[in-house]
Amino acid sequence: RITRAFRQPGSIFKPFAYAAALETALDGFTTDLNPNDDEASSPISPLTTLVDEPTIFYSRDKDYTPRNYGGQYNGLVTLREAFLHSLNVPTVMLAQSIGYDRVVSLARRMGLNPQILGYPSVALGAFEVTPLEIAGAYTAFANGGQRVEPHAVRSVMSHDGHPLKTYQPQRQNVLSP
Protein backbone atom coordinates (compact mmCIF):
# COMPACT_ATOMS: atom_id res chain seq x y z
CA ARG A 1 0.00 0.00 0.00
CA ILE A 2 2.85 2.41 0.69
CA THR A 3 3.79 2.41 -3.01
CA ARG A 4 0.41 1.91 -4.68
CA ALA A 5 -2.28 3.44 -2.46
CA PHE A 6 -2.91 6.71 -4.27
CA ARG A 7 -4.88 9.04 -2.01
CA GLN A 8 -5.55 12.76 -1.78
CA PRO A 9 -3.14 14.10 0.83
CA GLY A 10 -5.36 17.04 1.80
CA SER A 11 -3.83 19.52 4.22
CA ILE A 12 -0.50 17.71 4.50
CA PHE A 13 0.13 19.05 0.99
CA LYS A 14 -0.13 22.70 2.12
CA PRO A 15 3.56 23.00 3.11
CA PHE A 16 4.45 22.52 -0.56
CA ALA A 17 2.27 25.46 -1.57
CA TYR A 18 3.82 27.63 1.15
CA ALA A 19 7.37 26.51 0.27
CA ALA A 20 6.75 27.35 -3.40
CA ALA A 21 5.49 30.79 -2.37
CA LEU A 22 8.40 31.53 -0.05
CA GLU A 23 10.84 30.29 -2.69
CA THR A 24 9.64 33.01 -5.07
CA ALA A 25 11.47 35.63 -2.98
CA LEU A 26 14.75 34.06 -4.17
CA ASP A 27 13.69 34.65 -7.78
CA GLY A 28 12.91 38.31 -7.17
CA PHE A 29 9.19 37.60 -7.62
CA THR A 30 6.92 40.17 -6.02
CA THR A 31 3.21 40.22 -5.42
CA ASP A 32 0.57 42.76 -4.58
CA LEU A 33 -1.12 40.53 -2.00
CA ASN A 34 -0.72 43.38 0.49
CA PRO A 35 -2.83 46.05 -1.22
CA ASN A 36 -2.68 48.38 1.79
CA ASP A 37 1.11 48.41 1.97
CA ASP A 38 3.03 51.51 0.95
CA GLU A 39 4.85 49.53 -1.72
CA ALA A 40 2.90 48.40 -4.78
CA SER A 41 4.38 44.93 -4.60
CA SER A 42 6.71 43.07 -2.28
CA PRO A 43 8.36 39.66 -1.90
CA ILE A 44 6.33 36.97 -0.18
CA SER A 45 7.37 36.45 3.44
CA PRO A 46 5.83 35.08 6.65
CA LEU A 47 4.42 38.57 7.24
CA THR A 48 2.64 38.77 3.89
CA THR A 49 -1.06 39.30 4.52
CA LEU A 50 -3.82 37.24 2.96
CA VAL A 51 -7.57 37.64 3.09
CA ASP A 52 -9.44 34.80 4.77
CA GLU A 53 -13.05 35.15 3.63
CA PRO A 54 -15.41 33.17 1.37
CA THR A 55 -13.86 33.37 -2.10
CA ILE A 56 -14.58 31.87 -5.51
CA PHE A 57 -11.53 30.94 -7.56
CA TYR A 58 -11.84 30.49 -11.32
CA SER A 59 -9.72 28.16 -13.38
CA ARG A 60 -10.32 26.54 -16.73
CA ASP A 61 -14.03 27.35 -16.84
CA LYS A 62 -14.73 25.93 -13.38
CA ASP A 63 -15.56 27.64 -10.12
CA TYR A 64 -13.78 26.48 -6.98
CA THR A 65 -15.03 27.59 -3.58
CA PRO A 66 -12.92 26.18 -0.74
CA ARG A 67 -14.12 26.53 2.83
CA ASN A 68 -12.17 26.53 6.07
CA TYR A 69 -12.66 23.69 8.49
CA GLY A 70 -15.49 24.69 10.81
CA GLY A 71 -16.74 27.31 8.35
CA GLN A 72 -15.12 30.22 10.19
CA TYR A 73 -13.13 33.00 8.54
CA ASN A 74 -10.61 35.35 10.11
CA GLY A 75 -10.39 38.33 7.77
CA LEU A 76 -6.85 39.60 7.20
CA VAL A 77 -4.20 37.10 8.35
CA THR A 78 -0.46 36.78 7.87
CA LEU A 79 0.99 33.94 5.84
CA ARG A 80 2.38 32.57 9.12
CA GLU A 81 -1.10 32.55 10.75
CA ALA A 82 -2.69 30.98 7.66
CA PHE A 83 -0.10 28.20 7.71
CA LEU A 84 -0.28 27.71 11.48
CA HIS A 85 -4.07 27.35 11.43
CA SER A 86 -4.17 25.44 8.12
CA LEU A 87 -6.56 27.93 6.55
CA ASN A 88 -7.84 26.84 3.14
CA VAL A 89 -8.87 30.08 1.44
CA PRO A 90 -5.58 31.95 2.12
CA THR A 91 -3.61 28.91 0.96
CA VAL A 92 -5.41 28.84 -2.39
CA MET A 93 -5.09 32.63 -2.65
CA LEU A 94 -1.34 32.33 -2.09
CA ALA A 95 -1.02 29.62 -4.74
CA GLN A 96 -3.05 31.71 -7.16
CA SER A 97 -0.81 34.74 -6.58
CA ILE A 98 2.38 32.83 -7.48
CA GLY A 99 0.74 30.67 -10.14
CA TYR A 100 -0.54 27.15 -9.58
CA ASP A 101 2.14 25.80 -11.91
CA ARG A 102 4.85 26.92 -9.44
CA VAL A 103 3.24 24.74 -6.78
CA VAL A 104 3.07 21.85 -9.24
CA SER A 105 6.71 22.36 -10.24
CA LEU A 106 7.88 22.24 -6.63
CA ALA A 107 5.75 19.17 -5.92
CA ARG A 108 7.30 17.35 -8.88
CA ARG A 109 10.85 18.36 -7.88
CA MET A 110 10.13 16.90 -4.47
CA GLY A 111 9.16 13.56 -6.00
CA LEU A 112 5.37 13.75 -5.97
CA ASN A 113 3.02 12.33 -8.59
CA PRO A 114 3.84 13.75 -12.06
CA GLN A 115 0.09 13.75 -12.82
CA ILE A 116 -0.51 16.70 -10.45
CA LEU A 117 -1.97 19.64 -12.39
CA GLY A 118 -2.15 23.40 -11.81
CA TYR A 119 -5.71 23.92 -10.58
CA PRO A 120 -6.77 25.94 -7.51
CA SER A 121 -7.46 22.70 -5.61
CA VAL A 122 -3.82 21.65 -5.96
CA ALA A 123 -2.93 23.91 -3.01
CA LEU A 124 -5.22 21.88 -0.74
CA GLY A 125 -3.92 18.46 -1.76
CA ALA A 126 -6.64 17.40 -4.18
CA PHE A 127 -4.34 15.35 -6.43
CA GLU A 128 -3.41 11.84 -5.41
CA VAL A 129 -0.02 10.72 -4.11
CA THR A 130 1.25 7.59 -2.38
CA PRO A 131 2.36 7.50 1.26
CA LEU A 132 5.93 6.78 0.10
CA GLU A 133 5.93 9.81 -2.21
CA ILE A 134 4.72 12.16 0.52
CA ALA A 135 7.20 10.72 3.04
CA GLY A 136 10.06 11.20 0.59
CA ALA A 137 8.96 14.75 -0.24
CA TYR A 138 8.82 15.74 3.44
CA THR A 139 12.49 14.73 3.89
CA ALA A 140 13.49 17.96 2.12
CA PHE A 141 11.95 20.02 4.92
CA ALA A 142 14.08 18.23 7.51
CA ASN A 143 17.29 18.08 5.48
CA GLY A 144 17.99 21.66 4.43
CA GLY A 145 16.24 21.32 1.09
CA GLN A 146 17.71 17.94 0.20
CA ARG A 147 15.23 15.24 -0.68
CA VAL A 148 16.37 11.83 0.54
CA GLU A 149 15.01 8.87 -1.37
CA PRO A 150 13.12 6.67 1.12
CA HIS A 151 14.77 3.32 1.63
CA ALA A 152 14.16 0.33 3.86
CA VAL A 153 17.59 -1.29 4.03
CA ARG A 154 20.69 0.53 5.23
CA SER A 155 23.03 -2.45 5.25
CA VAL A 156 23.26 -6.22 5.03
CA MET A 157 25.35 -7.80 7.78
CA SER A 158 26.99 -11.19 8.06
CA HIS A 159 26.09 -13.53 10.90
CA ASP A 160 29.09 -12.23 12.86
CA GLY A 161 28.18 -8.53 12.40
CA HIS A 162 30.41 -7.53 9.50
CA PRO A 163 28.81 -5.44 6.79
CA LEU A 164 28.40 -7.32 3.52
CA LYS A 165 26.69 -4.52 1.66
CA THR A 166 25.81 -0.95 2.61
CA TYR A 167 23.43 1.36 0.82
CA GLN A 168 23.74 5.11 0.65
CA PRO A 169 20.48 7.00 0.32
CA GLN A 170 20.17 9.07 -2.83
CA ARG A 171 20.01 12.79 -2.13
CA GLN A 172 18.84 15.58 -4.39
CA ASN A 173 18.71 19.33 -3.81
CA VAL A 174 15.08 20.31 -4.47
CA LEU A 175 14.51 23.36 -2.29
CA SER A 176 16.56 26.24 -1.01
CA PRO A 177 17.48 25.74 2.64
N, C-alpha and C positions, 0 to 999 in steps of 0.2 A: 504493500500500500504506500510505502514512503516514496516510491518512484513512479507509481502509476495512478494514485488517487488524486486526480485533478479536482480541486475545489476552489471556490472563491475565497480569497484570504480575508476579505473585509478590511476592518480597521488596522490589521497588522501590516497592511500595504502602505498606510499613510506615511510612515517615515521615508519611503522612497520619493513620494511627492514633495515632502519638505526638503529632503536632501537635494533633489533636483532644483528646487527653488533657491536654496542657499548657495548652491554651486554657481548659479548665474552671476553672482557678485564677482566671481573670479574672471568671468568673461567680459566684465564691464557692462553687463545688461542692467538696465534700469527700468523701473516701472512707476506708473502713477497710481499705485494702489492707495497712497496716502494723499487724497485730493486736498486735504486741508493744510498740508505742509507748505512751508515757504518755497521749497524747491518744487519745480514742476515734476521731476521724477527723481528717484533715488534707488540705490541698490537694495535688494531684499535682505533683511536682517531679522533677528529675533524680535526687534522692536517695530517692524513693519506692521501697520494696522490693517485689519480686514473687517469687513462688515458681516456680522452673523445675524441674518434675518432671512425670512422665506424668500427664495430666489429661484427663478427659472433660468436654466442654462440651455442654450440652443446649439445643436451640433448636427450637421448632416440631416437636416429636415426633421429632427426629433427634439421634443422638449424633454428636459431632465430636471426634476424637482426633488433634490435630496432634502431630507429632514434630519434634524439632530435627534439623537436618542432622547426620549422623554418629551420631544416636541417643544422644548424651550429654546429661546434665542437670547443672545446676550448683547446685541448691538455691536458697538465698536470694540474689537479685541485685538491684542497683539498676536503676532504669529506664534510667539511662545505660549500664550494662553490657549490659542486654538489647538496647538499640538498637545499641550498638557491635558486638556479636557476632551481631546479627540472629537472636535467639532467638525461636522460634515460640510456644511455650507462654506465656511472659510477655507477648508481644504480644497474643495472644488474651485473656488474663486482664485486661490493661489495657483493652482494648476492651469487654470484658464489664462491667468495673467502672464505666465511664462511660456505657455503653449503646451498642449497635452502631449505633443510629440517629444518634448524634452523629458517628460516623466517616463514615457515609453522607452526612450533611448537609455536613460539611466537604468531602468528595470532590466533591459536586455543586457547591458554591460555587466550587471550584477548577477547574471545567469538565470533570469526568470524567463518564463515561457515566451518564445519568439512570436507567438500568435497574439500577444497583447496589442491592442490598438488604441489610438489616440482619441478617445471619447471622454466626455466629462466624467463618466462613471469610473474611469480608470483610476482616478485619484482616491476612490473609496474601495478599491480592491475588487472590482466586479469581474475581472478576467481571471480565469482559472490558472492555478499553479499547483505543483506537488509540494508535499511537506519537505522533501529533500531540497527542492529549488529554493524555497523560502529560507530554510535553515542555512544553506550556502550563501545566499544573498546577505543575510544578517551578519555573517562573519566580517564583512567589510566595515560595519559600524564598530566592531570591537577590535579591529586590527589596523587602525589608522588608514582606512581606505583600501586595504588589501583584501580581496576576496580569497578565501581559502577553500579549495575544493573539498567538500565533505568526503571523509573516508572512514572506513570501519577498522582497517587493520594498520597498525603502526609498524609492527615487526613480527617476524616468525622466528621463534626461538627453538633451539634444540632441547632435548630432554634434560641436558645438564645446564641450561640457562645461557648458552652462547647464541648470539644472533645469527640466524641463517640468512635472513633477508630483512632489510629495513626499507620502509617506504617514506618518501618525503612528500608532504602534501604540496599540491600545485598552488601557487600563489599568483594573483594577478592584480595589478593596480587598477581599480575601477572608480575610485572616488578620491577627491582631494582630502587629505587628513583634516 
